[in-house]
Amino acid sequence: MSVLVRSGTRLSGARWARALSTTRVCAVATNFGMPAMSPTMTEGGIVEWKIKPGDTFAAGDVLLEIETDKAQIDVEAADDGVLAKIYAPEGTKSIAVNTPIAVLAEIGDDLSNLEYPEVASAPVAEADAKADDVAETVATPSVQSSPVDITPPTGTNLANAKQTLLPSVSTLLHRHNISSEVALTTISASGPQGRLLKGDVLAHLGLVDPSKIGKLSAAVSNWSKLDLSNIKLRPEAPVSSKAKPATKATKPVAKTLTGQFRLEVPQDTTFSLKSLVDRAAQLAQKDSIRLAQRAQEARSQSVRYDAAFEALLAPAKNIKPFESSFKFAQSSPVKSRAVKTDIYALLAGQVTPPPSPLVDNVHRLDVQVVVNPEFAGAEARAQAYLDRLAFYLSDGKALLI
Amino acid sequence: MLAASIRRASSQVKRSALGGFRALSTESSFTVTLPEGTYETYQLDAPDANVELSKEKLIQMYKDMVTVRRLEMAADALYKSKKIRGFCHLSNGQEAVAVGMEHAIDRDDSVITSYRCHGFAYMRGASIKAVLGELLGKRCGVSYGKGGSMHMFTHGFYGGTGIVGAQVPVGAGLAFAHKYSGQTDKANFALYGDGASNQGQIFESYNMAKLWNLPCVFICENNKYGMGTSAGRSSALTKYYQRGQFIPGLKVNGMDVVAVYQASKFAKAWTTAGNGPLVIEFETYRYGGHSMSDPGTTYRTREEIQHMRSSNDPIAGLKTRLINFGISTEAELKQIDKEIRRVVDKEAAEADASAPPEADPKILFEDVYVPGTEIPVLRGRIPEENWSFAKQ
């Protein structure tokens, strides 16, 4: 079939409907209640009516948009029809489900002559819901009580006649030629809700001490609930500002190692100070790695060494154990550095000595090594690096060139 | 069932404006010629495109489809007024499958389908009140108000299965039962959706059905979306009729009730002739969401749905045919629609007003076993809930 034919049918349908409507004096329209668009929806608001009163719609057309506490949803028409009247205008909030929000009529119905269905107002609907709730609450206990046979409480020692015997009990009874009926009437039960236990039968047969049964069941009933009677509140400890809770953020803090070196650059060298320090840092870095590898090898000799475990502990390749930064104190003459001294500090004897005077070819190098706290053994490596750097900048200076 | 005056079919030959529709009418029998492209086949010769149908049958098909549509609309309205709770999957748009199939098979053939089962339950013999009563959880329901939407059973109808795809092996078992008990003229129709078609158990059923040449018709109701996922996004092969591999397949336009009728009749003849199983794909479309919680427009456009409604609707399609054949007129069909609407509304009101099952253990346990085949004691969750059939 094709679209053309279908639309043709529609048209003729509308024509027929019109023809039919003239024969009817009045038609009964239907209330359109606030639909529950999800099982949990109890009320909704109207965002927008997509059609006006008097408009016709086809099945599947969007009638209106409603909003719930969760979402905005389009409400589709289930059938072809006409919107006769709107009860709840746009913007109305909190309309209970099933409350009429509009009146729908069939296509061709004479709207001026429409018989409007009775409108159950919102309070009535609410009252219905409440009545339902009450009915439910009333019904609940009876539902709980009816299917289960409540047996007399424990302590009466009467066996519940309706019970299915435990396998251990029925075997024992069978072995001693006691029928289950006799057992249920003669043997006192110590289990919950009159359940016959193996111990009861053994006590009945005289195979165990009957007094033990009482003791055991007393102990069990004692343990069956949480006894809070002997619980005392802990006295409130005095709040000390010093005792900080140990629940602080557990992110490790980066540790910083510092070193200060005094460098004397020979006048005759062609190397700049910067390149010398870079070279020293490079060598120190290599040495620190080598030392770490050597330590690793030494560990691997141990019987406790496990390559797989070590691999788990090994840090990711792109993480550096530490970052070092250098700062040169410029070889500026002392004379130009006019140190201002606070007069009160001077009188109080709190004067800090001025930095050591620097000569033209003597430099001070401040090294700062920031240790990565997430890298296992990083601090040892940083320390080794600093040590080696000190070596290259002093005794091992010759190795740099 | 419905009082509707049907004009006698004129004996003259009617030709519609469309080439595909041609009715050669005798006094009461019409030959419908299905349009090109109704069938696609796989290792199979297509069924005859000329379908002979009586006027009464065509009218009845129309009535049935409108009833199923109205039934689903009533369920939708009851759900949205919170009278029906829980699961509810509607088949608006897919009516032609349930109706066309039922008209082609016998009451004693077995049908088993997925959870989208209201239309099938009605077509297999459950009353409107029984179906709606079941949805409402009333004693008058087809499963006495204890099954709900997914669990409806009648004679020759084995559900209504909540587990996706699990009905197909059961359907193969039913086919085996037909064969084993010598019912050579009976076949099983096992339906599943395009979403379930990727389940392993369906292929296991194919294998056994072919291995033992069971009279089983595997029917994939392809409504294009498995929940919110389109067939193309979930299936490597969307030609579901070719999924049988070693089983011949037939793809049919599932929006045309006459095509569904012809294909089902063909399938019944094919399987009961001892040719083994057959895979059928009914290409159809659901207008609503997957379930009541799905608005159905987040994974497809509203335009697509409205296009399918206006161009492919099974009811409108048959209506056009009935009018073109001169079997009925627009006004008569409208009268039928109104009558059916009245009947469904009445039955819905009756079902709504009827009583729920009593909260009594006797009623709870009454349908666990066929009467006379009970075990002495049925265990409950706790010993106090044990139910003794022997003591009743």
Interface residues (C-beta under 8 A of the other chain):
Chain A: M1 S2 V3 V5 R6 S7 T9 R10 S12 G13 W16 A17 A19 L20 G33 P35 A36 M37 S38 P39 A58 A59 G60 D61 V62 I73 D74 A78 D79 V97 N98 A139 S142 V143 S146 P147 V148 D149 T151 Q163 T164 Q193 R195
Chain B: A17 L18 M73 D76 A77 Y79 K80 S81 K82 R85 G86 Y287 M292 S293 P295 T297 R302 I305 Q306 R309 S310 S311 N312 D313 A316 G317 K319 T320 I323 E330 A331 K334 A359 D360 P361 L364 V377 P383 E384 E385 N386
